[in-house]
């Protein structure tokens, strides 16, 4: 069963506190899914077609001196 969280706040400080508690309980998979959904929505809004969505990768070379 899916849980639905609800919060009514009277200040930005209490809203921020709720957000911190929510995302800490959500876990890594939920954070990644939400982030990926925002990326997909961004590309839809900007009408950027033909781009293969992927995470940016960094390449680094290490040599022994």
N, CA, C and O atoms as a Tinker XYZ file with bonds, in Angstrom:
   260  protein
     1  N      0.839000   -1.178000    0.000000    73     2
     2  CA     0.000000    0.000000    0.000000    64     1     3
     3  C      0.886000    1.244000    0.000000    63     2     4     5
     4  O      1.855000    1.335000    0.754000    81     3
     5  N      0.539000    2.181000   -0.847000    73     3     6
     6  CA     1.316000    3.410000   -0.978000    64     5     7
     7  C      0.879000    4.427000    0.086000    63     6     8     9
     8  O     -0.310000    4.682000    0.272000    81     7
     9  N      1.871000    4.997000    0.775000    73     7    10
    10  CA     1.581000    6.016000    1.779000    64     9    11
    11  C      1.556000    7.390000    1.116000    63    10    12    13
    12  O      2.362000    7.679000    0.232000    81    11
    13  N      0.644000    8.215000    1.544000    73    11    14
    14  CA     0.575000    9.590000    1.067000    64    13    15
    15  C      0.844000   10.498000    2.257000    63    14    16    17
    16  O      0.174000   10.414000    3.286000    81    15
    17  N      1.830000   11.360000    2.099000    73    15    18
    18  CA     2.184000   12.301000    3.156000    64    17    19
    19  C      1.488000   13.622000    2.879000    63    18    20    21
    20  O      1.396000   14.058000    1.732000    81    19
    21  N      1.004000   14.247000    3.922000    73    19    22
    22  CA     0.339000   15.530000    3.795000    64    21    23
    23  C      0.873000   16.450000    4.879000    63    22    24    25
    24  O      1.152000   16.014000    5.996000    81    23
    25  N      1.012000   17.720000    4.544000    73    23    26
    26  CA     1.540000   18.661000    5.516000    64    25    27
    27  C      0.966000   20.043000    5.233000    63    26    28    29
    28  O      0.942000   20.492000    4.087000    81    27
    29  N      0.512000   20.702000    6.266000    73    27    30
    30  CA     0.049000   22.079000    6.144000    64    29    31
    31  C      0.974000   22.919000    7.017000    63    30    32    33
    32  O      1.080000   22.704000    8.225000    81    31
    33  N      1.637000   23.872000    6.387000    73    31    34
    34  CA     2.619000   24.661000    7.133000    64    33    35
    35  C      2.195000   26.114000    7.202000    63    34    36    37
    36  O      1.382000   26.596000    6.413000    81    35
    37  N      2.770000   26.782000    8.164000    73    35    38
    38  CA     2.496000   28.212000    8.332000    64    37    39
    39  C      3.739000   29.054000    8.061000    63    38    40    41
    40  O      3.687000   30.283000    8.102000    81    39
    41  N      4.858000   28.382000    7.783000    73    39    42
    42  CA     6.094000   29.122000    7.506000    64    41    43
    43  C      6.998000   28.304000    6.593000    63    42    44    45
    44  O      6.843000   27.090000    6.455000    81    43
    45  N      7.941000   28.998000    5.978000    73    43    46
    46  CA     8.919000   28.307000    5.135000    64    45    47
    47  C      9.805000   27.396000    5.970000    63    46    48    49
    48  O     10.246000   26.347000    5.501000    81    47
    49  N     10.064000   27.800000    7.207000    73    47    50
    50  CA    10.916000   26.995000    8.088000    64    49    51
    51  C     10.266000   25.639000    8.382000    63    50    52    53
    52  O     10.940000   24.610000    8.333000    81    51
    53  N      8.977000   25.628000    8.682000    73    51    54
    54  CA     8.312000   24.360000    8.973000    64    53    55
    55  C      8.150000   23.523000    7.700000    63    54    56    57
    56  O      8.190000   22.295000    7.767000    81    55
    57  N      7.969000   24.166000    6.547000    73    55    58
    58  CA     7.896000   23.431000    5.281000    64    57    59
    59  C      9.231000   22.769000    4.989000    63    58    60    61
    60  O      9.272000   21.621000    4.549000    81    59
    61  N     10.319000   23.481000    5.230000    73    59    62
    62  CA    11.663000   22.943000    5.005000    64    61    63
    63  C     11.912000   21.741000    5.921000    63    62    64    65
    64  O     12.490000   20.741000    5.496000    81    63
    65  N     11.476000   21.843000    7.173000    73    63    66
    66  CA    11.651000   20.744000    8.121000    64    65    67
    67  C     10.895000   19.499000    7.647000    63    66    68    69
    68  O     11.413000   18.385000    7.726000    81    67
    69  N      9.672000   19.693000    7.157000    73    67    70
    70  CA     8.889000   18.581000    6.634000    64    69    71
    71  C      9.600000   17.945000    5.441000    63    70    72    73
    72  O      9.685000   16.721000    5.353000    81    71
    73  N     10.113000   18.771000    4.521000    73    71    74
    74  CA    10.821000   18.251000    3.345000    64    73    75
    75  C     12.018000   17.403000    3.736000    63    74    76    77
    76  O     12.243000   16.342000    3.155000    81    75
    77  N     12.780000   17.856000    4.705000    73    75    78
    78  CA    13.963000   17.117000    5.157000    64    77    79
    79  C     13.555000   15.760000    5.726000    63    78    80    81
    80  O     14.160000   14.739000    5.396000    81    79
    81  N     12.543000   15.747000    6.570000    73    79    82
    82  CA    12.071000   14.488000    7.164000    64    81    83
    83  C     11.546000   13.555000    6.076000    63    82    84    85
    84  O     11.853000   12.363000    6.076000    81    83
    85  N     10.752000   14.099000    5.147000    73    83    86
    86  CA    10.180000   13.292000    4.076000    64    85    87
    87  C     11.260000   12.628000    3.236000    63    86    88    89
    88  O     11.216000   11.415000    3.027000    81    87
    89  N     12.234000   13.401000    2.750000    73    87    90
    90  CA    13.248000   12.841000    1.851000    64    89    91
    91  C     14.213000   11.927000    2.582000    63    90    92    93
    92  O     14.750000   11.000000    1.976000    81    91
    93  N     14.450000   12.159000    3.866000    73    91    94
    94  CA    15.292000   11.233000    4.632000    64    93    95
    95  C     14.614000    9.877000    4.787000    63    94    96    97
    96  O     15.286000    8.846000    4.742000    81    95
    97  N     13.304000    9.861000    4.969000    73    95    98
    98  CA    12.567000    8.605000    5.102000    64    97    99
    99  C     12.342000    7.941000    3.746000    63    98   100   101
   100  O     12.168000    6.724000    3.679000    81    99
   101  N     12.341000    8.716000    2.674000    73    99   102
   102  CA    12.033000    8.188000    1.343000    64   101   103
   103  C     13.091000    7.202000    0.856000    63   102   104   105
   104  O     12.755000    6.199000    0.227000    81   103
   105  N     14.346000    7.472000    1.137000    73   103   106
   106  CA    15.410000    6.566000    0.712000    64   105   107
   107  C     16.007000    6.953000   -0.633000    63   106   108   109
   108  O     15.505000    7.829000   -1.338000    81   107
   109  N     17.092000    6.269000   -0.960000    73   107   110
   110  CA    17.869000    6.599000   -2.154000    64   109   111
   111  C     17.105000    6.336000   -3.450000    63   110   112   113
   112  O     17.183000    7.141000   -4.378000    81   111
   113  N     16.375000    5.237000   -3.532000    73   111   114
   114  CA    15.636000    4.927000   -4.764000    64   113   115
   115  C     14.576000    5.970000   -5.066000    63   114   116   117
   116  O     14.407000    6.364000   -6.220000    81   115
   117  N     13.866000    6.419000   -4.054000    73   115   118
   118  CA    12.835000    7.445000   -4.260000    64   117   119
   119  C     13.464000    8.765000   -4.681000    63   118   120   121
   120  O     12.922000    9.469000   -5.533000    81   119
   121  N     14.607000    9.104000   -4.086000    73   119   122
   122  CA    15.303000   10.348000   -4.464000    64   121   123
   123  C     15.759000   10.285000   -5.914000    63   122   124   125
   124  O     15.600000   11.250000   -6.660000    81   123
   125  N     16.324000    9.156000   -6.313000    73   123   126
   126  CA    16.790000    8.999000   -7.688000    64   125   127
   127  C     15.619000    9.051000   -8.666000    63   126   128   129
   128  O     15.720000    9.687000   -9.715000    81   127
   129  N     14.515000    8.392000   -8.337000    73   127   130
   130  CA    13.339000    8.388000   -9.207000    64   129   131
   131  C     12.770000    9.791000   -9.378000    63   130   132   133
   132  O     12.397000   10.182000  -10.485000    81   131
   133  N     12.703000   10.544000   -8.291000    73   131   134
   134  CA    12.189000   11.913000   -8.360000    64   133   135
   135  C     13.116000   12.789000   -9.201000    63   134   136   137
   136  O     12.649000   13.613000   -9.988000    81   135
   137  N     14.421000   12.614000   -9.037000    73   135   138
   138  CA    15.394000   13.390000   -9.810000    64   137   139
   139  C     15.272000   13.073000  -11.287000    63   138   140   141
   140  O     15.294000   13.975000  -12.124000    81   139
   141  N     15.142000   11.790000  -11.613000    73   139   142
   142  CA    15.056000   11.376000  -13.021000    64   141   143
   143  C     13.761000   11.905000  -13.661000    63   142   144   145
   144  O     13.758000   12.301000  -14.827000    81   143
   145  N     12.662000   11.908000  -12.890000    73   143   146
   146  CA    11.389000   12.437000  -13.389000    64   145   147
   147  C     11.519000   13.933000  -13.688000    63   146   148   149
   148  O     10.956000   14.416000  -14.671000    81   147
   149  N     12.253000   14.667000  -12.853000    73   147   150
   150  CA    12.464000   16.094000  -13.112000    64   149   151
   151  C     13.263000   16.302000  -14.393000    63   150   152   153
   152  O     12.985000   17.231000  -15.151000    81   151
   153  N     14.252000   15.446000  -14.641000    73   151   154
   154  CA    15.037000   15.549000  -15.876000    64   153   155
   155  C     14.150000   15.299000  -17.085000    63   154   156   157
   156  O     14.222000   16.032000  -18.071000    81   155
   157  N     13.309000   14.261000  -17.017000    73   155   158
   158  CA    12.396000   13.969000  -18.130000    64   157   159
   159  C     11.432000   15.129000  -18.380000    63   158   160   161
   160  O     11.186000   15.503000  -19.526000    81   159
   161  N     10.889000   15.694000  -17.301000    73   159   162
   162  CA     9.974000   16.830000  -17.439000    64   161   163
   163  C     10.680000   18.041000  -18.043000    63   162   164   165
   164  O     10.105000   18.747000  -18.871000    81   163
   165  N     11.917000   18.280000  -17.636000    73   163   166
   166  CA    12.696000   19.394000  -18.182000    64   165   167
   167  C     12.837000   19.257000  -19.699000    63   166   168   169
   168  O     12.631000   20.220000  -20.437000    81   167
   169  N     13.189000   18.055000  -20.157000    73   167   170
   170  CA    13.367000   17.835000  -21.591000    64   169   171
   171  C     12.047000   17.969000  -22.351000    63   170   172   173
   172  O     12.035000   18.445000  -23.486000    81   171
   173  N     10.939000   17.556000  -21.738000    73   171   174
   174  CA     9.636000   17.714000  -22.376000    64   173   175
   175  C      9.261000   19.195000  -22.486000    63   174   176   177
   176  O      8.769000   19.636000  -23.525000    81   175
   177  N      9.492000   19.957000  -21.422000    73   175   178
   178  CA     9.166000   21.386000  -21.424000    64   177   179
   179  C     10.013000   22.136000  -22.443000    63   178   180   181
   180  O      9.501000   22.984000  -23.174000    81   179
   181  N     11.298000   21.832000  -22.495000    73   179   182
   182  CA    12.217000   22.505000  -23.419000    64   181   183
   183  C     12.118000   21.962000  -24.838000    63   182   184   185
   184  O     12.763000   22.475000  -25.754000    81   183
   185  N     11.300000   20.913000  -25.017000    73   183   186
   186  CA    11.092000   20.289000  -26.327000    64   185   187
   187  C     12.406000   19.866000  -26.976000    63   186   188   189
   188  O     12.630000   20.075000  -28.169000    81   187
   189  N     13.255000   19.274000  -26.168000    73   187   190
   190  CA    14.538000   18.763000  -26.655000    64   189   191
   191  C     14.349000   17.297000  -27.012000    63   190   192   193
   192  O     14.330000   16.430000  -26.138000    81   191
   193  N     14.210000   17.032000  -28.298000    73   191   194
   194  CA    13.998000   15.674000  -28.768000    64   193   195
   195  C     15.295000   15.145000  -29.380000    63   194   196   197
   196  O     16.141000   15.925000  -29.818000    81   195
   197  N     15.446000   13.858000  -29.409000    73   195   198
   198  CA    16.613000   13.245000  -30.015000    64   197   199
   199  C     17.775000   13.076000  -29.059000    63   198   200   201
   200  O     18.795000   12.486000  -29.417000    81   199
   201  N     17.632000   13.588000  -27.845000    73   199   202
   202  CA    18.692000   13.431000  -26.855000    64   201   203
   203  C     18.435000   12.157000  -26.061000    63   202   204   205
   204  O     17.334000   11.937000  -25.558000    81   203
   205  N     19.445000   11.338000  -25.957000    73   203   206
   206  CA    19.326000   10.154000  -25.115000    64   205   207
   207  C     19.629000   10.581000  -23.679000    63   206   208   209
   208  O     20.736000   11.022000  -23.372000    81   207
   209  N     18.643000   10.444000  -22.817000    73   207   210
   210  CA    18.825000   10.857000  -21.433000    64   209   211
   211  C     19.794000    9.915000  -20.735000    63   210   212   213
   212  O     19.680000    8.695000  -20.850000    81   211
   213  N     20.739000   10.486000  -20.019000    73   211   214
   214  CA    21.714000    9.691000  -19.285000    64   213   215
   215  C     22.309000   10.548000  -18.194000    63   214   216   217
   216  O     22.175000   11.771000  -18.208000    81   215
   217  N     22.964000    9.906000  -17.252000    73   215   218
   218  CA    23.682000   10.632000  -16.216000    64   217   219
   219  C     25.034000   11.059000  -16.760000    63   218   220   221
   220  O     25.651000   10.344000  -17.549000    81   219
   221  N     25.487000   12.222000  -16.336000    73   219   222
   222  CA    26.797000   12.693000  -16.766000    64   221   223
   223  C     27.866000   11.861000  -16.067000    63   222   224   225
   224  O     27.758000   11.541000  -14.883000    81   223
   225  N     28.902000   11.519000  -16.834000    73   223   226
   226  CA    29.989000   10.715000  -16.264000    64   225   227
   227  C     31.280000   11.529000  -16.297000    63   226   228   229
   228  O     31.513000   12.300000  -17.228000    81   227
   229  N     32.096000   11.357000  -15.300000    73   227   230
   230  CA    33.402000   11.991000  -15.258000    64   229   231
   231  C     34.453000   10.938000  -15.530000    63   230   232   233
   232  O     34.358000    9.811000  -15.043000    81   231
   233  N     35.453000   11.307000  -16.306000    73   231   234
   234  CA    36.551000   10.392000  -16.612000    64   233   235
   235  C     37.804000   10.949000  -15.952000    63   234   236   237
   236  O     38.079000   12.147000  -16.020000    81   235
   237  N     38.548000   10.073000  -15.323000    73   235   238
   238  CA    39.728000   10.501000  -14.610000    64   237   239
   239  C     40.826000    9.465000  -14.839000    63   238   240   241
   240  O     40.570000    8.262000  -14.817000    81   239
   241  N     42.029000    9.936000  -15.055000    73   239   242
   242  CA    43.151000    9.029000  -15.197000    64   241   243
   243  C     44.071000    9.140000  -13.997000    63   242   244   245
   244  O     44.346000   10.242000  -13.521000    81   243
   245  N     44.543000    8.020000  -13.511000    73   243   246
   246  CA    45.440000    7.994000  -12.350000    64   245   247
   247  C     46.715000    7.291000  -12.760000    63   246   248   249
   248  O     46.691000    6.187000  -13.304000    81   247
   249  N     47.824000    7.947000  -12.490000    73   247   250
   250  CA    49.117000    7.352000  -12.789000    64   249   251
   251  C     49.983000    7.354000  -11.550000    63   250   252   253
   252  O     49.925000    8.278000  -10.738000    81   251
   253  N     50.779000    6.328000  -11.410000    73   251   254
   254  CA    51.710000    6.261000  -10.289000    64   253   255
   255  C     52.962000    7.042000  -10.652000    63   254   256   257
   256  O     53.503000    6.881000  -11.746000    81   255
   257  N     53.416000    7.877000   -9.748000    73   255   258
   258  CA    54.622000    8.703000   -9.989000    64   257   259
   259  C     55.814000    8.093000   -9.314000    63   258   260
   260  O     56.916000    8.635000   -9.398000    81   259
